[in-house]
Amino acid sequence: MPTIIVQTGELDRVPEGATLVERVIPSELHSEHYLQQLVERLGWALADADTSP
């Protein structure tokens, strides 16, 4: 199953942690509600990863 992972840390070293590991259900991508919820979780994870030490 496809997965989206948002990690903190730099790419050239071992990641310090993941703020989101999200399984994506391709058959749900036609649902506006599903897409809105996915984008909202991605936004939270990106904000968290950006502010992590």
PQR file with spaces between the fields and no chain letter, atoms N, CA, C, O and H, PARSE charges and radii, in Angstrom:
ATOM       1  N    MET     1       0.850   -1.170    0.000 -0.4000 1.5000
ATOM       2  CA   MET     1       0.000    0.000    0.000 -0.0000 2.0000
ATOM       3  C    MET     1       0.904    1.244    0.000  0.5500 1.7000
ATOM       4  O    MET     1       1.895    1.284    0.728 -0.5500 1.4000
ATOM       5  N    PRO     2       0.571    2.244   -0.802 -0.5600 1.5000
ATOM       6  CA   PRO     2       1.363    3.468   -0.831  0.2800 2.0000
ATOM       7  C    PRO     2       1.374    4.148    0.539  0.5500 1.7000
ATOM       8  O    PRO     2       0.388    4.122    1.276 -0.5500 1.4000
ATOM       9  N    THR     3       2.516    4.754    0.853 -0.4000 1.5000
ATOM      10  CA   THR     3       2.687    5.411    2.145 -0.0000 2.0000
ATOM      11  C    THR     3       3.374    6.755    1.965  0.5500 1.7000
ATOM      12  O    THR     3       4.298    6.889    1.163 -0.5500 1.4000
ATOM      13  H    THR     3       3.316    4.775    0.254  0.4000 1.0000
ATOM      14  N    ILE     4       2.918    7.740    2.713 -0.4000 1.5000
ATOM      15  CA   ILE     4       3.570    9.053    2.774 -0.0000 2.0000
ATOM      16  C    ILE     4       4.251    9.134    4.123  0.5500 1.7000
ATOM      17  O    ILE     4       3.633    8.855    5.151 -0.5500 1.4000
ATOM      18  H    ILE     4       2.167    7.631    3.364  0.4000 1.0000
ATOM      19  N    ILE     5       5.538    9.519    4.129 -0.4000 1.5000
ATOM      20  CA   ILE     5       6.287    9.667    5.374 -0.0000 2.0000
ATOM      21  C    ILE     5       6.871   11.076    5.418  0.5500 1.7000
ATOM      22  O    ILE     5       7.556   11.504    4.489 -0.5500 1.4000
ATOM      23  H    ILE     5       6.040    9.746    3.294  0.4000 1.0000
ATOM      24  N    VAL     6       6.594   11.789    6.506 -0.4000 1.5000
ATOM      25  CA   VAL     6       7.192   13.100    6.734 -0.0000 2.0000
ATOM      26  C    VAL     6       8.153   12.914    7.899  0.5500 1.7000
ATOM      27  O    VAL     6       7.750   12.507    8.989 -0.5500 1.4000
ATOM      28  H    VAL     6       6.038   11.441    7.260  0.4000 1.0000
ATOM      29  N    GLN     7       9.444   13.218    7.658 -0.4000 1.5000
ATOM      30  CA   GLN     7      10.479   13.012    8.660 -0.0000 2.0000
ATOM      31  C    GLN     7      11.141   14.322    9.028  0.5500 1.7000
ATOM      32  O    GLN     7      11.247   15.242    8.216 -0.5500 1.4000
ATOM      33  H    GLN     7       9.772   13.548    6.772  0.4000 1.0000
ATOM      34  N    THR     8      11.584   14.385   10.274 -0.4000 1.5000
ATOM      35  CA   THR     8      12.409   15.500   10.691 -0.0000 2.0000
ATOM      36  C    THR     8      13.862   15.141   10.403  0.5500 1.7000
ATOM      37  O    THR     8      14.155   13.996   10.059 -0.5500 1.4000
ATOM      38  H    THR     8      11.498   13.638   10.933  0.4000 1.0000
ATOM      39  N    GLY     9      14.762   16.086   10.536 -0.4000 1.5000
ATOM      40  CA   GLY     9      16.166   15.807   10.318 -0.0000 2.0000
ATOM      41  C    GLY     9      16.596   16.103    8.896  0.5500 1.7000
ATOM      42  O    GLY     9      15.798   16.520    8.056 -0.5500 1.4000
ATOM      43  H    GLY     9      14.523   17.016   10.816  0.4000 1.0000
ATOM      44  N    GLU    10      17.877   15.877    8.648 -0.4000 1.5000
ATOM      45  CA   GLU    10      18.459   16.159    7.338 -0.0000 2.0000
ATOM      46  C    GLU    10      18.532   14.896    6.505  0.5500 1.7000
ATOM      47  O    GLU    10      18.589   13.793    7.048 -0.5500 1.4000
ATOM      48  H    GLU    10      18.524   15.538    9.330  0.4000 1.0000
ATOM      49  N    LEU    11      18.531   15.049    5.198 -0.4000 1.5000
ATOM      50  CA   LEU    11      18.530   13.903    4.301 -0.0000 2.0000
ATOM      51  C    LEU    11      19.839   13.123    4.303  0.5500 1.7000
ATOM      52  O    LEU    11      19.837   11.926    4.017 -0.5500 1.4000
ATOM      53  H    LEU    11      18.484   15.945    4.757  0.4000 1.0000
ATOM      54  N    ASP    12      20.958   13.774    4.620 -0.4000 1.5000
ATOM      55  CA   ASP    12      22.247   13.091    4.529 -0.0000 2.0000
ATOM      56  C    ASP    12      22.631   12.368    5.816  0.5500 1.7000
ATOM      57  O    ASP    12      23.757   11.885    5.931 -0.5500 1.4000
ATOM      58  H    ASP    12      20.960   14.747    4.852  0.4000 1.0000
ATOM      59  N    ARG    13      21.736   12.284    6.770 -0.4000 1.5000
ATOM      60  CA   ARG    13      22.021   11.524    7.982 -0.0000 2.0000
ATOM      61  C    ARG    13      20.761   10.778    8.413  0.5500 1.7000
ATOM      62  O    ARG    13      19.697   10.941    7.817 -0.5500 1.4000
ATOM      63  H    ARG    13      20.821   12.677    6.676  0.4000 1.0000
ATOM      64  N    VAL    14      20.891    9.974    9.435 -0.4000 1.5000
ATOM      65  CA   VAL    14      19.744    9.194    9.913 -0.0000 2.0000
ATOM      66  C    VAL    14      18.665   10.147   10.417  0.5500 1.7000
ATOM      67  O    VAL    14      18.956   11.034   11.219 -0.5500 1.4000
ATOM      68  H    VAL    14      21.756    9.842    9.920  0.4000 1.0000
ATOM      69  N    PRO    15      17.430    9.981    9.963 -0.5600 1.5000
ATOM      70  CA   PRO    15      16.363   10.872   10.413  0.2800 2.0000
ATOM      71  C    PRO    15      16.176   10.820   11.921  0.5500 1.7000
ATOM      72  O    PRO    15      16.300    9.762   12.539 -0.5500 1.4000
ATOM      73  N    GLU    16      15.875   11.974   12.506 -0.4000 1.5000
ATOM      74  CA   GLU    16      15.670   12.041   13.950 -0.0000 2.0000
ATOM      75  C    GLU    16      14.305   11.506   14.347  0.5500 1.7000
ATOM      76  O    GLU    16      14.108   11.110   15.496 -0.5500 1.4000
ATOM      77  H    GLU    16      15.774   12.833   12.004  0.4000 1.0000
ATOM      78  N    GLY    17      13.384   11.487   13.439 -0.4000 1.5000
ATOM      79  CA   GLY    17      12.052   10.982   13.760 -0.0000 2.0000
ATOM      80  C    GLY    17      11.078   11.250   12.642  0.5500 1.7000
ATOM      81  O    GLY    17      11.347   12.025   11.725 -0.5500 1.4000
ATOM      82  H    GLY    17      13.544   11.808   12.506  0.4000 1.0000
ATOM      83  N    ALA    18       9.966   10.607   12.735 -0.4000 1.5000
ATOM      84  CA   ALA    18       8.906   10.817   11.754 -0.0000 2.0000
ATOM      85  C    ALA    18       7.744   11.507   12.448  0.5500 1.7000
ATOM      86  O    ALA    18       7.361   11.132   13.556 -0.5500 1.4000
ATOM      87  H    ALA    18       9.747    9.977   13.480  0.4000 1.0000
ATOM      88  N    THR    19       7.190   12.511   11.796 -0.4000 1.5000
ATOM      89  CA   THR    19       6.027   13.178   12.353 -0.0000 2.0000
ATOM      90  C    THR    19       4.739   12.633   11.761  0.5500 1.7000
ATOM      91  O    THR    19       3.653   12.874   12.289 -0.5500 1.4000
ATOM      92  H    THR    19       7.502   12.816   10.896  0.4000 1.0000
ATOM      93  N    LEU    20       4.867   11.890   10.651 -0.4000 1.5000
ATOM      94  CA   LEU    20       3.677   11.311   10.028 -0.0000 2.0000
ATOM      95  C    LEU    20       4.068   10.098    9.206  0.5500 1.7000
ATOM      96  O    LEU    20       5.018   10.149    8.425 -0.5500 1.4000
ATOM      97  H    LEU    20       5.749   11.695   10.223  0.4000 1.0000
ATOM      98  N    VAL    21       3.347    9.024    9.380 -0.4000 1.5000
ATOM      99  CA   VAL    21       3.410    7.866    8.497 -0.0000 2.0000
ATOM     100  C    VAL    21       1.964    7.585    8.123  0.5500 1.7000
ATOM     101  O    VAL    21       1.172    7.118    8.942 -0.5500 1.4000
ATOM     102  H    VAL    21       2.575    8.982   10.015  0.4000 1.0000
ATOM     103  N    GLU    22       1.638    7.875    6.887 -0.4000 1.5000
ATOM     104  CA   GLU    22       0.245    7.844    6.436 -0.0000 2.0000
ATOM     105  C    GLU    22       0.085    6.861    5.287  0.5500 1.7000
ATOM     106  O    GLU    22       0.696    7.032    4.232 -0.5500 1.4000
ATOM     107  H    GLU    22       2.280    8.255    6.221  0.4000 1.0000
ATOM     108  N    ARG    23      -0.724    5.843    5.481 -0.4000 1.5000
ATOM     109  CA   ARG    23      -1.058    4.939    4.384 -0.0000 2.0000
ATOM     110  C    ARG    23      -2.109    5.610    3.522  0.5500 1.7000
ATOM     111  O    ARG    23      -3.096    6.144    4.028 -0.5500 1.4000
ATOM     112  H    ARG    23      -1.221    5.704    6.338  0.4000 1.0000
ATOM     113  N    VAL    24      -1.894    5.578    2.234 -0.4000 1.5000
ATOM     114  CA   VAL    24      -2.815    6.209    1.295 -0.0000 2.0000
ATOM     115  C    VAL    24      -3.619    5.116    0.602  0.5500 1.7000
ATOM     116  O    VAL    24      -3.064    4.140    0.097 -0.5500 1.4000
ATOM     117  H    VAL    24      -1.092    5.144    1.823  0.4000 1.0000
ATOM     118  N    ILE    25      -4.920    5.298    0.590 -0.4000 1.5000
ATOM     119  CA   ILE    25      -5.808    4.338   -0.049 -0.0000 2.0000
ATOM     120  C    ILE    25      -6.200    4.906   -1.424  0.5500 1.7000
ATOM     121  O    ILE    25      -7.055    5.788   -1.511 -0.5500 1.4000
ATOM     122  H    ILE    25      -5.370    6.091    1.001  0.4000 1.0000
ATOM     123  N    PRO    26      -5.578    4.402   -2.485 -0.5600 1.5000
ATOM     124  CA   PRO    26      -5.829    4.963   -3.811  0.2800 2.0000
ATOM     125  C    PRO    26      -7.302    5.015   -4.195  0.5500 1.7000
ATOM     126  O    PRO    26      -7.729    5.954   -4.867 -0.5500 1.4000
ATOM     127  N    SER    27      -8.074    4.038   -3.787 -0.4000 1.5000
ATOM     128  CA   SER    27      -9.492    4.031   -4.158 -0.0000 2.0000
ATOM     129  C    SER    27     -10.274    5.158   -3.485  0.5500 1.7000
ATOM     130  O    SER    27     -11.388    5.467   -3.910 -0.5500 1.4000
ATOM     131  H    SER    27      -7.727    3.276   -3.241  0.4000 1.0000
ATOM     132  N    GLU    28      -9.717    5.773   -2.450 -0.4000 1.5000
ATOM     133  CA   GLU    28     -10.382    6.870   -1.743 -0.0000 2.0000
ATOM     134  C    GLU    28     -10.002    8.248   -2.292  0.5500 1.7000
ATOM     135  O    GLU    28     -10.562    9.257   -1.863 -0.5500 1.4000
ATOM     136  H    GLU    28      -8.813    5.522   -2.105  0.4000 1.0000
ATOM     137  N    LEU    29      -9.068    8.300   -3.224 -0.4000 1.5000
ATOM     138  CA   LEU    29      -8.592    9.587   -3.717 -0.0000 2.0000
ATOM     139  C    LEU    29      -9.658   10.380   -4.471  0.5500 1.7000
ATOM     140  O    LEU    29      -9.474   11.574   -4.709 -0.5500 1.4000
ATOM     141  H    LEU    29      -8.613    7.481   -3.572  0.4000 1.0000
ATOM     142  N    HIS    30     -10.748    9.755   -4.846 -0.4000 1.5000
ATOM     143  CA   HIS    30     -11.839   10.473   -5.507 -0.0000 2.0000
ATOM     144  C    HIS    30     -12.736   11.200   -4.506  0.5500 1.7000
ATOM     145  O    HIS    30     -13.556   12.033   -4.893 -0.5500 1.4000
ATOM     146  H    HIS    30     -10.898    8.786   -4.652  0.4000 1.0000
ATOM     147  N    SER    31     -12.580   10.885   -3.221 -0.4000 1.5000
ATOM     148  CA   SER    31     -13.418   11.480   -2.183 -0.0000 2.0000
ATOM     149  C    SER    31     -12.853   12.830   -1.738  0.5500 1.7000
ATOM     150  O    SER    31     -11.723   12.908   -1.255 -0.5500 1.4000
ATOM     151  H    SER    31     -11.915   10.208   -2.907  0.4000 1.0000
ATOM     152  N    GLU    32     -13.639   13.878   -1.902 -0.4000 1.5000
ATOM     153  CA   GLU    32     -13.206   15.217   -1.495 -0.0000 2.0000
ATOM     154  C    GLU    32     -12.913   15.261    0.005  0.5500 1.7000
ATOM     155  O    GLU    32     -11.945   15.893    0.429 -0.5500 1.4000
ATOM     156  H    GLU    32     -14.557   13.814   -2.294  0.4000 1.0000
ATOM     157  N    HIS    33     -13.735   14.600    0.801 -0.4000 1.5000
ATOM     158  CA   HIS    33     -13.534   14.581    2.257 -0.0000 2.0000
ATOM     159  C    HIS    33     -12.200   13.906    2.611  0.5500 1.7000
ATOM     160  O    HIS    33     -11.439   14.421    3.431 -0.5500 1.4000
ATOM     161  H    HIS    33     -14.521   14.087    0.457  0.4000 1.0000
ATOM     162  N    TYR    34     -11.928   12.764    1.995 -0.4000 1.5000
ATOM     163  CA   TYR    34     -10.676   12.046    2.243 -0.0000 2.0000
ATOM     164  C    TYR    34      -9.476   12.920    1.882  0.5500 1.7000
ATOM     165  O    TYR    34      -8.514   13.007    2.644 -0.5500 1.4000
ATOM     166  H    TYR    34     -12.546   12.346    1.330  0.4000 1.0000
ATOM     167  N    LEU    35      -9.536   13.559    0.730 -0.4000 1.5000
ATOM     168  CA   LEU    35      -8.429   14.409    0.295 -0.0000 2.0000
ATOM     169  C    LEU    35      -8.224   15.606    1.223  0.5500 1.7000
ATOM     170  O    LEU    35      -7.087   15.965    1.527 -0.5500 1.4000
ATOM     171  H    LEU    35     -10.318   13.489    0.110  0.4000 1.0000
ATOM     172  N    GLN    36      -9.310   16.220    1.669 -0.4000 1.5000
ATOM     173  CA   GLN    36      -9.195   17.351    2.595 -0.0000 2.0000
ATOM     174  C    GLN    36      -8.544   16.919    3.904  0.5500 1.7000
ATOM     175  O    GLN    36      -7.691   17.627    4.438 -0.5500 1.4000
ATOM     176  H    GLN    36     -10.234   15.927    1.422  0.4000 1.0000
ATOM     177  N    GLN    37      -8.942   15.765    4.419 -0.4000 1.5000
ATOM     178  CA   GLN    37      -8.374   15.261    5.665 -0.0000 2.0000
ATOM     179  C    GLN    37      -6.890   14.916    5.488  0.5500 1.7000
ATOM     180  O    GLN    37      -6.079   15.200    6.369 -0.5500 1.4000
ATOM     181  H    GLN    37      -9.635   15.189    3.985  0.4000 1.0000
ATOM     182  N    LEU    38      -6.539   14.313    4.365 -0.4000 1.5000
ATOM     183  CA   LEU    38      -5.149   13.958    4.084 -0.0000 2.0000
ATOM     184  C    LEU    38      -4.275   15.209    4.011  0.5500 1.7000
ATOM     185  O    LEU    38      -3.198   15.256    4.605 -0.5500 1.4000
ATOM     186  H    LEU    38      -7.198   14.082    3.649  0.4000 1.0000
ATOM     187  N    VAL    39      -4.741   16.215    3.284 -0.4000 1.5000
ATOM     188  CA   VAL    39      -3.975   17.461    3.150 -0.0000 2.0000
ATOM     189  C    VAL    39      -3.845   18.150    4.512  0.5500 1.7000
ATOM     190  O    VAL    39      -2.798   18.725    4.809 -0.5500 1.4000
ATOM     191  H    VAL    39      -5.616   16.177    2.801  0.4000 1.0000
ATOM     192  N    GLU    40      -4.872   18.104    5.327 -0.4000 1.5000
ATOM     193  CA   GLU    40      -4.803   18.704    6.661 -0.0000 2.0000
ATOM     194  C    GLU    40      -3.743   18.000    7.514  0.5500 1.7000
ATOM     195  O    GLU    40      -2.945   18.667    8.173 -0.5500 1.4000
ATOM     196  H    GLU    40      -5.723   17.637    5.086  0.4000 1.0000
ATOM     197  N    ARG    41      -3.724   16.669    7.511 -0.4000 1.5000
ATOM     198  CA   ARG    41      -2.715   15.921    8.278 -0.0000 2.0000
ATOM     199  C    ARG    41      -1.311   16.185    7.744  0.5500 1.7000
ATOM     200  O    ARG    41      -0.366   16.314    8.522 -0.5500 1.4000
ATOM     201  H    ARG    41      -4.372   16.127    6.975  0.4000 1.0000
ATOM     202  N    LEU    42      -1.170   16.266    6.422 -0.4000 1.5000
ATOM     203  CA   LEU    42       0.138   16.587    5.845 -0.0000 2.0000
ATOM     204  C    LEU    42       0.612   17.963    6.292  0.5500 1.7000
ATOM     205  O    LEU    42       1.785   18.146    6.617 -0.5500 1.4000
ATOM     206  H    LEU    42      -1.938   16.162    5.790  0.4000 1.0000
ATOM     207  N    GLY    43      -0.295   18.925    6.307 -0.4000 1.5000
ATOM     208  CA   GLY    43       0.057   20.269    6.758 -0.0000 2.0000
ATOM     209  C    GLY    43       0.538   20.279    8.188  0.5500 1.7000
ATOM     210  O    GLY    43       1.541   20.920    8.504 -0.5500 1.4000
ATOM     211  H    GLY    43      -1.249   18.777    6.043  0.4000 1.0000
ATOM     212  N    TRP    44      -0.168   19.572    9.062 -0.4000 1.5000
ATOM     213  CA   TRP    44       0.258   19.497   10.467 -0.0000 2.0000
ATOM     214  C    TRP    44       1.644   18.858   10.580  0.5500 1.7000
ATOM     215  O    TRP    44       2.501   19.346   11.317 -0.5500 1.4000
ATOM     216  H    TRP    44      -0.982   19.051    8.805  0.4000 1.0000
ATOM     217  N    ALA    45       1.856   17.771    9.848 -0.4000 1.5000
ATOM     218  CA   ALA    45       3.132   17.061    9.917 -0.0000 2.0000
ATOM     219  C    ALA    45       4.272   17.935    9.390  0.5500 1.7000
ATOM     220  O    ALA    45       5.353   17.959    9.978 -0.5500 1.4000
ATOM     221  H    ALA    45       1.161   17.374    9.249  0.4000 1.0000
ATOM     222  N    LEU    46       4.041   18.642    8.301 -0.4000 1.5000
ATOM     223  CA   LEU    46       5.084   19.511    7.752 -0.0000 2.0000
ATOM     224  C    LEU    46       5.419   20.643    8.717  0.5500 1.7000
ATOM     225  O    LEU    46       6.588   20.987    8.887 -0.5500 1.4000
ATOM     226  H    LEU    46       3.162   18.622    7.824  0.4000 1.0000
ATOM     227  N    ALA    47       4.413   21.218    9.342 -0.4000 1.5000
ATOM     228  CA   ALA    47       4.647   22.274   10.324 -0.0000 2.0000
ATOM     229  C    ALA    47       5.434   21.736   11.516  0.5500 1.7000
ATOM     230  O    ALA    47       6.371   22.381   11.986 -0.5500 1.4000
ATOM     231  H    ALA    47       3.462   20.938    9.204  0.4000 1.0000
ATOM     232  N    ASP    48       5.055   20.554   12.004 -0.4000 1.5000
ATOM     233  CA   ASP    48       5.767   19.931   13.129 -0.0000 2.0000
ATOM     234  C    ASP    48       7.212   19.620   12.761  0.5500 1.7000
ATOM     235  O    ASP    48       8.124   19.877   13.546 -0.5500 1.4000
ATOM     236  H    ASP    48       4.294   20.030   11.622  0.4000 1.0000
ATOM     237  N    ALA    49       7.423   19.063   11.560 -0.4000 1.5000
ATOM     238  CA   ALA    49       8.776   18.710   11.127 -0.0000 2.0000
ATOM     239  C    ALA    49       9.645   19.961   10.970  0.5500 1.7000
ATOM     240  O    ALA    49      10.844   19.923   11.245 -0.5500 1.4000
ATOM     241  H    ALA    49       6.681   18.854   10.922  0.4000 1.0000
ATOM     242  N    ASP    50       9.045   21.059   10.531 -0.4000 1.5000
ATOM     243  CA   ASP    50       9.777   22.296   10.328 -0.0000 2.0000
ATOM     244  C    ASP    50      10.223   22.930   11.642  0.5500 1.7000
ATOM     245  O    ASP    50      11.246   23.614   11.688 -0.5500 1.4000
ATOM     246  H    ASP    50       8.071   21.090   10.308  0.4000 1.0000
ATOM     247  N    THR    51       9.462   22.706   12.705 -0.4000 1.5000
ATOM     248  CA   THR    51       9.788   23.314   14.004 -0.0000 2.0000
ATOM     249  C    THR    51      10.549   22.373   14.919  0.5500 1.7000
ATOM     250  O    THR    51      10.945   22.781   16.011 -0.5500 1.4000
ATOM     251  H    THR    51       8.631   22.151   12.668  0.4000 1.0000
ATOM     252  N    SER    52      10.769   21.119   14.511 -0.4000 1.5000
ATOM     253  CA   SER    52      11.491   20.159   15.335 -0.0000 2.0000
ATOM     254  C    SER    52      12.972   20.498   15.337  0.5500 1.7000
ATOM     255  O    SER    52      13.511   20.976   14.339 -0.5500 1.4000
ATOM     256  H    SER    52      10.447   20.788   13.624  0.4000 1.0000
ATOM     257  N    PRO    53      13.620   20.250   16.458 -0.5600 1.5000
ATOM     258  CA   PRO    53      15.068   20.533   16.542  0.2800 2.0000
ATOM     259  C    PRO    53      15.904   19.662   15.643  0.5500 1.7000
ATOM     260  O    PRO    53      17.127   19.796   15.618 -0.5500 1.4000
